[in-house]
Amino acid sequence: MSQNPIHNRLRRIEGQVKKLQQQIDENIPCDQVIPQFMAVRGAVSAALEHYIAVHIESCTAADTEKLQGLIKTLLK
């Protein structure tokens, strides 16, 4: 079992998405489903921010064109 923080975050997100699918399959009322969607969105956003913070330097080291491309992608 990996102790990598990004893997741990992604496993939690996977569990949240499975719960969301289950709620939709069971026709759970929208006032319970929508907060689950919001939680998934927040978790994905937090995981992305963490990934960027940890990997941006190594990903774009000495390649300003690559860095500019990533910045463009992030600003979309």
PyMOL Python script that loads the backbone (N, CA, C, O; Angstrom):
from pymol import cmd

cmd.read_pdbstr("""\
ATOM      1  N   MET A   1       0.852  -1.180   0.000  1.00  0.00           N
ATOM      2  CA  MET A   1       0.000   0.000   0.000  1.00  0.00           C
ATOM      3  C   MET A   1       0.892   1.237   0.000  1.00  0.00           C
ATOM      4  O   MET A   1       1.752   1.388   0.868  1.00  0.00           O
ATOM      5  N   SER A   2       0.688   2.107  -0.962  1.00  0.00           N
ATOM      6  CA  SER A   2       1.522   3.297  -1.103  1.00  0.00           C
ATOM      7  C   SER A   2       1.199   4.341  -0.031  1.00  0.00           C
ATOM      8  O   SER A   2       0.040   4.548   0.331  1.00  0.00           O
ATOM      9  N   GLN A   3       2.241   4.982   0.459  1.00  0.00           N
ATOM     10  CA  GLN A   3       2.060   6.063   1.423  1.00  0.00           C
ATOM     11  C   GLN A   3       2.186   7.427   0.736  1.00  0.00           C
ATOM     12  O   GLN A   3       2.231   8.456   1.409  1.00  0.00           O
ATOM     13  N   ASN A   4       2.242   7.440  -0.579  1.00  0.00           N
ATOM     14  CA  ASN A   4       2.335   8.673  -1.343  1.00  0.00           C
ATOM     15  C   ASN A   4       1.078   9.505  -1.090  1.00  0.00           C
ATOM     16  O   ASN A   4      -0.034   9.022  -1.302  1.00  0.00           O
ATOM     17  N   PRO A   5       1.244  10.758  -0.637  1.00  0.00           N
ATOM     18  CA  PRO A   5       0.071  11.588  -0.316  1.00  0.00           C
ATOM     19  C   PRO A   5      -0.898  11.767  -1.482  1.00  0.00           C
ATOM     20  O   PRO A   5      -2.110  11.793  -1.268  1.00  0.00           O
ATOM     21  N   ILE A   6      -0.396  11.891  -2.702  1.00  0.00           N
ATOM     22  CA  ILE A   6      -1.310  12.077  -3.837  1.00  0.00           C
ATOM     23  C   ILE A   6      -2.115  10.799  -4.082  1.00  0.00           C
ATOM     24  O   ILE A   6      -3.294  10.870  -4.429  1.00  0.00           O
ATOM     25  N   HIS A   7      -1.493   9.640  -3.905  1.00  0.00           N
ATOM     26  CA  HIS A   7      -2.238   8.385  -4.059  1.00  0.00           C
ATOM     27  C   HIS A   7      -3.313   8.262  -2.980  1.00  0.00           C
ATOM     28  O   HIS A   7      -4.427   7.818  -3.255  1.00  0.00           O
ATOM     29  N   ASN A   8      -2.977   8.650  -1.772  1.00  0.00           N
ATOM     30  CA  ASN A   8      -3.963   8.612  -0.685  1.00  0.00           C
ATOM     31  C   ASN A   8      -5.145   9.519  -1.005  1.00  0.00           C
ATOM     32  O   ASN A   8      -6.298   9.132  -0.814  1.00  0.00           O
ATOM     33  N   ARG A   9      -4.861  10.720  -1.489  1.00  0.00           N
ATOM     34  CA  ARG A   9      -5.941  11.645  -1.861  1.00  0.00           C
ATOM     35  C   ARG A   9      -6.814  11.047  -2.964  1.00  0.00           C
ATOM     36  O   ARG A   9      -8.041  11.118  -2.902  1.00  0.00           O
ATOM     37  N   LEU A  10      -6.171  10.458  -3.970  1.00  0.00           N
ATOM     38  CA  LEU A  10      -6.925   9.891  -5.084  1.00  0.00           C
ATOM     39  C   LEU A  10      -7.784   8.707  -4.643  1.00  0.00           C
ATOM     40  O   LEU A  10      -8.886   8.522  -5.159  1.00  0.00           O
ATOM     41  N   ARG A  11      -7.299   7.913  -3.705  1.00  0.00           N
ATOM     42  CA  ARG A  11      -8.117   6.807  -3.187  1.00  0.00           C
ATOM     43  C   ARG A  11      -9.347   7.343  -2.448  1.00  0.00           C
ATOM     44  O   ARG A  11     -10.439   6.785  -2.559  1.00  0.00           O
ATOM     45  N   ARG A  12      -9.157   8.430  -1.694  1.00  0.00           N
ATOM     46  CA  ARG A  12     -10.314   9.028  -0.998  1.00  0.00           C
ATOM     47  C   ARG A  12     -11.315   9.567  -2.022  1.00  0.00           C
ATOM     48  O   ARG A  12     -12.525   9.409  -1.861  1.00  0.00           O
ATOM     49  N   ILE A  13     -10.805  10.198  -3.062  1.00  0.00           N
ATOM     50  CA  ILE A  13     -11.685  10.723  -4.119  1.00  0.00           C
ATOM     51  C   ILE A  13     -12.433   9.575  -4.787  1.00  0.00           C
ATOM     52  O   ILE A  13     -13.628   9.684  -5.064  1.00  0.00           O
ATOM     53  N   GLU A  14     -11.742   8.493  -5.041  1.00  0.00           N
ATOM     54  CA  GLU A  14     -12.380   7.319  -5.642  1.00  0.00           C
ATOM     55  C   GLU A  14     -13.549   6.841  -4.774  1.00  0.00           C
ATOM     56  O   GLU A  14     -14.612   6.499  -5.292  1.00  0.00           O
ATOM     57  N   GLY A  15     -13.349   6.818  -3.467  1.00  0.00           N
ATOM     58  CA  GLY A  15     -14.421   6.430  -2.557  1.00  0.00           C
ATOM     59  C   GLY A  15     -15.586   7.407  -2.609  1.00  0.00           C
ATOM     60  O   GLY A  15     -16.747   7.001  -2.563  1.00  0.00           O
ATOM     61  N   GLN A  16     -15.273   8.699  -2.705  1.00  0.00           N
ATOM     62  CA  GLN A  16     -16.331   9.705  -2.782  1.00  0.00           C
ATOM     63  C   GLN A  16     -17.137   9.540  -4.070  1.00  0.00           C
ATOM     64  O   GLN A  16     -18.361   9.671  -4.063  1.00  0.00           O
ATOM     65  N   VAL A  17     -16.446   9.253  -5.170  1.00  0.00           N
ATOM     66  CA  VAL A  17     -17.134   9.084  -6.456  1.00  0.00           C
ATOM     67  C   VAL A  17     -18.011   7.834  -6.421  1.00  0.00           C
ATOM     68  O   VAL A  17     -19.132   7.850  -6.930  1.00  0.00           O
ATOM     69  N   LYS A  18     -17.514   6.764  -5.832  1.00  0.00           N
ATOM     70  CA  LYS A  18     -18.334   5.552  -5.715  1.00  0.00           C
ATOM     71  C   LYS A  18     -19.592   5.827  -4.892  1.00  0.00           C
ATOM     72  O   LYS A  18     -20.681   5.363  -5.231  1.00  0.00           O
ATOM     73  N   LYS A  19     -19.430   6.583  -3.814  1.00  0.00           N
ATOM     74  CA  LYS A  19     -20.593   6.955  -2.978  1.00  0.00           C
ATOM     75  C   LYS A  19     -21.579   7.783  -3.801  1.00  0.00           C
ATOM     76  O   LYS A  19     -22.791   7.588  -3.701  1.00  0.00           O
ATOM     77  N   LEU A  20     -21.072   8.690  -4.600  1.00  0.00           N
ATOM     78  CA  LEU A  20     -21.907   9.527  -5.460  1.00  0.00           C
ATOM     79  C   LEU A  20     -22.669   8.669  -6.472  1.00  0.00           C
ATOM     80  O   LEU A  20     -23.864   8.868  -6.687  1.00  0.00           O
ATOM     81  N   GLN A  21     -21.975   7.721  -7.085  1.00  0.00           N
ATOM     82  CA  GLN A  21     -22.645   6.822  -8.032  1.00  0.00           C
ATOM     83  C   GLN A  21     -23.749   6.025  -7.342  1.00  0.00           C
ATOM     84  O   GLN A  21     -24.835   5.840  -7.892  1.00  0.00           O
ATOM     85  N   GLN A  22     -23.458   5.562  -6.142  1.00  0.00           N
ATOM     86  CA  GLN A  22     -24.446   4.803  -5.381  1.00  0.00           C
ATOM     87  C   GLN A  22     -25.668   5.669  -5.072  1.00  0.00           C
ATOM     88  O   GLN A  22     -26.805   5.215  -5.200  1.00  0.00           O
ATOM     89  N   GLN A  23     -25.427   6.916  -4.665  1.00  0.00           N
ATOM     90  CA  GLN A  23     -26.546   7.810  -4.357  1.00  0.00           C
ATOM     91  C   GLN A  23     -27.412   8.030  -5.591  1.00  0.00           C
ATOM     92  O   GLN A  23     -28.639   8.031  -5.496  1.00  0.00           O
ATOM     93  N   ILE A  24     -26.787   8.214  -6.736  1.00  0.00           N
ATOM     94  CA  ILE A  24     -27.547   8.440  -7.971  1.00  0.00           C
ATOM     95  C   ILE A  24     -28.315   7.174  -8.353  1.00  0.00           C
ATOM     96  O   ILE A  24     -29.486   7.246  -8.726  1.00  0.00           O
ATOM     97  N   ASP A  25     -27.661   6.021  -8.261  1.00  0.00           N
ATOM     98  CA  ASP A  25     -28.326   4.745  -8.577  1.00  0.00           C
ATOM     99  C   ASP A  25     -29.538   4.509  -7.687  1.00  0.00           C
ATOM    100  O   ASP A  25     -30.533   3.929  -8.121  1.00  0.00           O
ATOM    101  N   GLU A  26     -29.449   4.961  -6.441  1.00  0.00           N
ATOM    102  CA  GLU A  26     -30.532   4.748  -5.484  1.00  0.00           C
ATOM    103  C   GLU A  26     -31.546   5.899  -5.469  1.00  0.00           C
ATOM    104  O   GLU A  26     -32.426   5.942  -4.610  1.00  0.00           O
ATOM    105  N   ASN A  27     -31.418   6.818  -6.411  1.00  0.00           N
ATOM    106  CA  ASN A  27     -32.323   7.967  -6.509  1.00  0.00           C
ATOM    107  C   ASN A  27     -32.429   8.738  -5.197  1.00  0.00           C
ATOM    108  O   ASN A  27     -33.516   9.140  -4.785  1.00  0.00           O
ATOM    109  N   ILE A  28     -31.284   8.938  -4.550  1.00  0.00           N
ATOM    110  CA  ILE A  28     -31.237   9.720  -3.319  1.00  0.00           C
ATOM    111  C   ILE A  28     -31.608  11.163  -3.667  1.00  0.00           C
ATOM    112  O   ILE A  28     -31.224  11.643  -4.734  1.00  0.00           O
ATOM    113  N   PRO A  29     -32.333  11.860  -2.811  1.00  0.00           N
ATOM    114  CA  PRO A  29     -32.743  13.235  -3.103  1.00  0.00           C
ATOM    115  C   PRO A  29     -31.549  14.161  -3.395  1.00  0.00           C
ATOM    116  O   PRO A  29     -30.459  14.007  -2.843  1.00  0.00           O
ATOM    117  N   CYS A  30     -31.802  15.110  -4.273  1.00  0.00           N
ATOM    118  CA  CYS A  30     -30.725  15.990  -4.743  1.00  0.00           C
ATOM    119  C   CYS A  30     -30.089  16.799  -3.614  1.00  0.00           C
ATOM    120  O   CYS A  30     -28.925  17.184  -3.723  1.00  0.00           O
ATOM    121  N   ASP A  31     -30.820  17.063  -2.539  1.00  0.00           N
ATOM    122  CA  ASP A  31     -30.225  17.833  -1.442  1.00  0.00           C
ATOM    123  C   ASP A  31     -29.149  17.032  -0.710  1.00  0.00           C
ATOM    124  O   ASP A  31     -28.391  17.589   0.084  1.00  0.00           O
ATOM    125  N   GLN A  32     -29.081  15.727  -0.976  1.00  0.00           N
ATOM    126  CA  GLN A  32     -28.012  14.894  -0.434  1.00  0.00           C
ATOM    127  C   GLN A  32     -26.943  14.595  -1.479  1.00  0.00           C
ATOM    128  O   GLN A  32     -25.782  14.378  -1.133  1.00  0.00           O
ATOM    129  N   VAL A  33     -27.324  14.584  -2.747  1.00  0.00           N
ATOM    130  CA  VAL A  33     -26.388  14.270  -3.831  1.00  0.00           C
ATOM    131  C   VAL A  33     -25.501  15.473  -4.160  1.00  0.00           C
ATOM    132  O   VAL A  33     -24.293  15.322  -4.344  1.00  0.00           O
ATOM    133  N   ILE A  34     -26.085  16.641  -4.232  1.00  0.00           N
ATOM    134  CA  ILE A  34     -25.320  17.830  -4.618  1.00  0.00           C
ATOM    135  C   ILE A  34     -24.146  18.090  -3.673  1.00  0.00           C
ATOM    136  O   ILE A  34     -23.051  18.386  -4.151  1.00  0.00           O
ATOM    137  N   PRO A  35     -24.325  17.994  -2.361  1.00  0.00           N
ATOM    138  CA  PRO A  35     -23.149  18.170  -1.493  1.00  0.00           C
ATOM    139  C   PRO A  35     -22.040  17.144  -1.764  1.00  0.00           C
ATOM    140  O   PRO A  35     -20.860  17.452  -1.601  1.00  0.00           O
ATOM    141  N   GLN A  36     -22.409  15.955  -2.166  1.00  0.00           N
ATOM    142  CA  GLN A  36     -21.399  14.944  -2.498  1.00  0.00           C
ATOM    143  C   GLN A  36     -20.634  15.358  -3.750  1.00  0.00           C
ATOM    144  O   GLN A  36     -19.416  15.193  -3.816  1.00  0.00           O
ATOM    145  N   PHE A  37     -21.347  15.900  -4.751  1.00  0.00           N
ATOM    146  CA  PHE A  37     -20.673  16.436  -5.939  1.00  0.00           C
ATOM    147  C   PHE A  37     -19.690  17.543  -5.537  1.00  0.00           C
ATOM    148  O   PHE A  37     -18.562  17.598  -6.027  1.00  0.00           O
ATOM    149  N   MET A  38     -20.139  18.410  -4.645  1.00  0.00           N
ATOM    150  CA  MET A  38     -19.285  19.526  -4.205  1.00  0.00           C
ATOM    151  C   MET A  38     -18.046  19.010  -3.466  1.00  0.00           C
ATOM    152  O   MET A  38     -16.953  19.553  -3.622  1.00  0.00           O
ATOM    153  N   ALA A  39     -18.224  17.972  -2.670  1.00  0.00           N
ATOM    154  CA  ALA A  39     -17.095  17.384  -1.948  1.00  0.00           C
ATOM    155  C   ALA A  39     -16.083  16.778  -2.924  1.00  0.00           C
ATOM    156  O   ALA A  39     -14.875  16.926  -2.741  1.00  0.00           O
ATOM    157  N   VAL A  40     -16.575  16.100  -3.953  1.00  0.00           N
ATOM    158  CA  VAL A  40     -15.687  15.515  -4.960  1.00  0.00           C
ATOM    159  C   VAL A  40     -14.938  16.621  -5.690  1.00  0.00           C
ATOM    160  O   VAL A  40     -13.728  16.527  -5.896  1.00  0.00           O
ATOM    161  N   ARG A  41     -15.647  17.654  -6.076  1.00  0.00           N
ATOM    162  CA  ARG A  41     -14.998  18.761  -6.782  1.00  0.00           C
ATOM    163  C   ARG A  41     -13.912  19.389  -5.910  1.00  0.00           C
ATOM    164  O   ARG A  41     -12.809  19.660  -6.386  1.00  0.00           O
ATOM    165  N   GLY A  42     -14.222  19.617  -4.648  1.00  0.00           N
ATOM    166  CA  GLY A  42     -13.235  20.201  -3.741  1.00  0.00           C
ATOM    167  C   GLY A  42     -12.033  19.297  -3.541  1.00  0.00           C
ATOM    168  O   GLY A  42     -10.897  19.769  -3.493  1.00  0.00           O
ATOM    169  N   ALA A  43     -12.277  18.003  -3.426  1.00  0.00           N
ATOM    170  CA  ALA A  43     -11.188  17.050  -3.230  1.00  0.00           C
ATOM    171  C   ALA A  43     -10.285  16.974  -4.455  1.00  0.00           C
ATOM    172  O   ALA A  43      -9.063  16.912  -4.321  1.00  0.00           O
ATOM    173  N   VAL A  44     -10.873  16.978  -5.645  1.00  0.00           N
ATOM    174  CA  VAL A  44     -10.069  16.957  -6.876  1.00  0.00           C
ATOM    175  C   VAL A  44      -9.249  18.234  -6.986  1.00  0.00           C
ATOM    176  O   VAL A  44      -8.074  18.192  -7.350  1.00  0.00           O
ATOM    177  N   SER A  45      -9.859  19.359  -6.675  1.00  0.00           N
ATOM    178  CA  SER A  45      -9.150  20.636  -6.716  1.00  0.00           C
ATOM    179  C   SER A  45      -7.971  20.650  -5.742  1.00  0.00           C
ATOM    180  O   SER A  45      -6.879  21.103  -6.085  1.00  0.00           O
ATOM    181  N   ALA A  46      -8.199  20.155  -4.533  1.00  0.00           N
ATOM    182  CA  ALA A  46      -7.131  20.108  -3.529  1.00  0.00           C
ATOM    183  C   ALA A  46      -6.018  19.162  -3.965  1.00  0.00           C
ATOM    184  O   ALA A  46      -4.841  19.458  -3.757  1.00  0.00           O
ATOM    185  N   ALA A  47      -6.372  18.033  -4.563  1.00  0.00           N
ATOM    186  CA  ALA A  47      -5.364  17.084  -5.036  1.00  0.00           C
ATOM    187  C   ALA A  47      -4.531  17.708  -6.155  1.00  0.00           C
ATOM    188  O   ALA A  47      -3.311  17.544  -6.191  1.00  0.00           O
ATOM    189  N   LEU A  48      -5.185  18.414  -7.059  1.00  0.00           N
ATOM    190  CA  LEU A  48      -4.463  19.088  -8.140  1.00  0.00           C
ATOM    191  C   LEU A  48      -3.507  20.132  -7.582  1.00  0.00           C
ATOM    192  O   LEU A  48      -2.352  20.201  -8.003  1.00  0.00           O
ATOM    193  N   GLU A  49      -3.971  20.935  -6.649  1.00  0.00           N
ATOM    194  CA  GLU A  49      -3.115  21.955  -6.045  1.00  0.00           C
ATOM    195  C   GLU A  49      -1.907  21.319  -5.367  1.00  0.00           C
ATOM    196  O   GLU A  49      -0.790  21.820  -5.493  1.00  0.00           O
ATOM    197  N   HIS A  50      -2.121  20.230  -4.658  1.00  0.00           N
ATOM    198  CA  HIS A  50      -1.020  19.530  -3.998  1.00  0.00           C
ATOM    199  C   HIS A  50      -0.034  18.994  -5.040  1.00  0.00           C
ATOM    200  O   HIS A  50       1.179  19.144  -4.888  1.00  0.00           O
ATOM    201  N   TYR A  51      -0.554  18.377  -6.086  1.00  0.00           N
ATOM    202  CA  TYR A  51       0.296  17.810  -7.132  1.00  0.00           C
ATOM    203  C   TYR A  51       1.141  18.895  -7.783  1.00  0.00           C
ATOM    204  O   TYR A  51       2.340  18.715  -7.996  1.00  0.00           O
ATOM    205  N   ILE A  52       0.513  20.015  -8.095  1.00  0.00           N
ATOM    206  CA  ILE A  52       1.240  21.122  -8.718  1.00  0.00           C
ATOM    207  C   ILE A  52       2.337  21.624  -7.786  1.00  0.00           C
ATOM    208  O   ILE A  52       3.474  21.826  -8.212  1.00  0.00           O
ATOM    209  N   ALA A  53       2.000  21.823  -6.525  1.00  0.00           N
ATOM    210  CA  ALA A  53       2.968  22.341  -5.562  1.00  0.00           C
ATOM    211  C   ALA A  53       4.192  21.438  -5.450  1.00  0.00           C
ATOM    212  O   ALA A  53       5.315  21.921  -5.310  1.00  0.00           O
ATOM    213  N   VAL A  54       3.972  20.139  -5.512  1.00  0.00           N
ATOM    214  CA  VAL A  54       5.072  19.194  -5.343  1.00  0.00           C
ATOM    215  C   VAL A  54       5.868  18.990  -6.632  1.00  0.00           C
ATOM    216  O   VAL A  54       7.083  18.800  -6.583  1.00  0.00           O
ATOM    217  N   HIS A  55       5.195  19.028  -7.783  1.00  0.00           N
ATOM    218  CA  HIS A  55       5.837  18.603  -9.025  1.00  0.00           C
ATOM    219  C   HIS A  55       6.139  19.694 -10.043  1.00  0.00           C
ATOM    220  O   HIS A  55       6.808  19.411 -11.036  1.00  0.00           O
ATOM    221  N   ILE A  56       5.691  20.897  -9.850  1.00  0.00           N
ATOM    222  CA  ILE A  56       5.846  21.911 -10.898  1.00  0.00           C
ATOM    223  C   ILE A  56       7.308  22.172 -11.248  1.00  0.00           C
ATOM    224  O   ILE A  56       7.644  22.306 -12.425  1.00  0.00           O
ATOM    225  N   GLU A  57       8.164  22.245 -10.261  1.00  0.00           N
ATOM    226  CA  GLU A  57       9.572  22.526 -10.545  1.00  0.00           C
ATOM    227  C   GLU A  57      10.229  21.397 -11.325  1.00  0.00           C
ATOM    228  O   GLU A  57      10.893  21.646 -12.331  1.00  0.00           O
ATOM    229  N   SER A  58      10.052  20.156 -10.875  1.00  0.00           N
ATOM    230  CA  SER A  58      10.695  19.039 -11.567  1.00  0.00           C
ATOM    231  C   SER A  58      10.088  18.816 -12.951  1.00  0.00           C
ATOM    232  O   SER A  58      10.776  18.368 -13.869  1.00  0.00           O
ATOM    233  N   CYS A  59       8.836  19.120 -13.095  1.00  0.00           N
ATOM    234  CA  CYS A  59       8.135  18.915 -14.364  1.00  0.00           C
ATOM    235  C   CYS A  59       8.594  19.907 -15.439  1.00  0.00           C
ATOM    236  O   CYS A  59       8.617  19.585 -16.627  1.00  0.00           O
ATOM    237  N   THR A  60       8.952  21.102 -15.006  1.00  0.00           N
ATOM    238  CA  THR A  60       9.282  22.147 -15.984  1.00  0.00           C
ATOM    239  C   THR A  60      10.722  22.629 -15.877  1.00  0.00           C
ATOM    240  O   THR A  60      11.069  23.652 -16.466  1.00  0.00           O
ATOM    241  N   ALA A  61      11.552  21.929 -15.152  1.00  0.00           N
ATOM    242  CA  ALA A  61      12.938  22.355 -14.930  1.00  0.00           C
ATOM    243  C   ALA A  61      13.636  22.689 -16.246  1.00  0.00           C
ATOM    244  O   ALA A  61      13.679  21.880 -17.173  1.00  0.00           O
ATOM    245  N   ALA A  62      14.181  23.903 -16.302  1.00  0.00           N
ATOM    246  CA  ALA A  62      14.971  24.374 -17.447  1.00  0.00           C
ATOM    247  C   ALA A  62      14.209  24.342 -18.777  1.00  0.00           C
ATOM    248  O   ALA A  62      14.832  24.309 -19.838  1.00  0.00           O
ATOM    249  N   ASP A  63      12.907  24.350 -18.736  1.00  0.00           N
ATOM    250  CA  ASP A  63      12.116  24.341 -19.974  1.00  0.00           C
ATOM    251  C   ASP A  63      11.021  25.389 -19.852  1.00  0.00           C
ATOM    252  O   ASP A  63       9.888  25.076 -19.486  1.00  0.00           O
ATOM    253  N   THR A  64      11.363  26.631 -20.160  1.00  0.00           N
ATOM    254  CA  THR A  64      10.411  27.733 -19.988  1.00  0.00           C
ATOM    255  C   THR A  64       9.202  27.591 -20.906  1.00  0.00           C
ATOM    256  O   THR A  64       8.105  28.023 -20.550  1.00  0.00           O
ATOM    257  N   GLU A  65       9.382  26.999 -22.067  1.00  0.00           N
ATOM    258  CA  GLU A  65       8.250  26.804 -22.977  1.00  0.00           C
ATOM    259  C   GLU A  65       7.231  25.839 -22.360  1.00  0.00           C
ATOM    260  O   GLU A  65       6.022  26.057 -22.444  1.00  0.00           O
ATOM    261  N   LYS A  66       7.732  24.790 -21.752  1.00  0.00           N
ATOM    262  CA  LYS A  66       6.858  23.826 -21.084  1.00  0.00           C
ATOM    263  C   LYS A  66       6.137  24.500 -19.914  1.00  0.00           C
ATOM    264  O   LYS A  66       4.944  24.276 -19.706  1.00  0.00           O
ATOM    265  N   LEU A  67       6.855  25.317 -19.156  1.00  0.00           N
ATOM    266  CA  LEU A  67       6.255  26.034 -18.031  1.00  0.00           C
ATOM    267  C   LEU A  67       5.156  26.971 -18.517  1.00  0.00           C
ATOM    268  O   LEU A  67       4.081  27.026 -17.920  1.00  0.00           O
ATOM    269  N   GLN A  68       5.412  27.700 -19.585  1.00  0.00           N
ATOM    270  CA  GLN A  68       4.397  28.604 -20.132  1.00  0.00           C
ATOM    271  C   GLN A  68       3.155  27.826 -20.588  1.00  0.00           C
ATOM    272  O   GLN A  68       2.028  28.284 -20.394  1.00  0.00           O
ATOM    273  N   GLY A  69       3.362  26.662 -21.189  1.00  0.00           N
ATOM    274  CA  GLY A  69       2.233  25.825 -21.605  1.00  0.00           C
ATOM    275  C   GLY A  69       1.404  25.358 -20.421  1.00  0.00           C
ATOM    276  O   GLY A  69       0.175  25.354 -20.476  1.00  0.00           O
ATOM    277  N   LEU A  70       2.089  24.963 -19.345  1.00  0.00           N
ATOM    278  CA  LEU A  70       1.364  24.540 -18.149  1.00  0.00           C
ATOM    279  C   LEU A  70       0.594  25.692 -17.519  1.00  0.00           C
ATOM    280  O   LEU A  70      -0.540  25.516 -17.071  1.00  0.00           O
ATOM    281  N   ILE A  71       1.198  26.851 -17.485  1.00  0.00           N
ATOM    282  CA  ILE A  71       0.511  28.021 -16.944  1.00  0.00           C
ATOM    283  C   ILE A  71      -0.748  28.310 -17.746  1.00  0.00           C
ATOM    284  O   ILE A  71      -1.800  28.587 -17.171  1.00  0.00           O
ATOM    285  N   LYS A  72      -0.650  28.249 -19.054  1.00  0.00           N
ATOM    286  CA  LYS A  72      -1.824  28.464 -19.933  1.00  0.00           C
ATOM    287  C   LYS A  72      -2.913  27.454 -19.609  1.00  0.00           C
ATOM    288  O   LYS A  72      -4.086  27.808 -19.499  1.00  0.00           O
ATOM    289  N   THR A  73      -2.520  26.201 -19.456  1.00  0.00           N
ATOM    290  CA  THR A  73      -3.482  25.139 -19.155  1.00  0.00           C
ATOM    291  C   THR A  73      -4.167  25.391 -17.824  1.00  0.00           C
ATOM    292  O   THR A  73      -5.380  25.214 -17.702  1.00  0.00           O
ATOM    293  N   LEU A  74      -3.396  25.802 -16.827  1.00  0.00           N
ATOM    294  CA  LEU A  74      -3.954  26.045 -15.490  1.00  0.00           C
ATOM    295  C   LEU A  74      -4.892  27.235 -15.467  1.00  0.00           C
ATOM    296  O   LEU A  74      -5.811  27.280 -14.650  1.00  0.00           O
ATOM    297  N   LEU A  75      -4.679  28.192 -16.344  1.00  0.00           N
ATOM    298  CA  LEU A  75      -5.507  29.401 -16.345  1.00  0.00           C
ATOM    299  C   LEU A  75      -6.790  29.244 -17.161  1.00  0.00           C
ATOM    300  O   LEU A  75      -7.627  30.146 -17.158  1.00  0.00           O
ATOM    301  N   LYS A  76      -6.960  28.138 -17.847  1.00  0.00           N
ATOM    302  CA  LYS A  76      -8.185  27.906 -18.631  1.00  0.00           C
ATOM    303  C   LYS A  76      -9.375  27.758 -17.734  1.00  0.00           C
ATOM    304  O   LYS A  76     -10.490  27.558 -18.216  1.00  0.00           O
TER     305      LYS A  76
END
""", "prot")
cmd.dss("prot")
cmd.show_as("cartoon", "prot")
cmd.util.cbc("prot")
cmd.orient("prot")
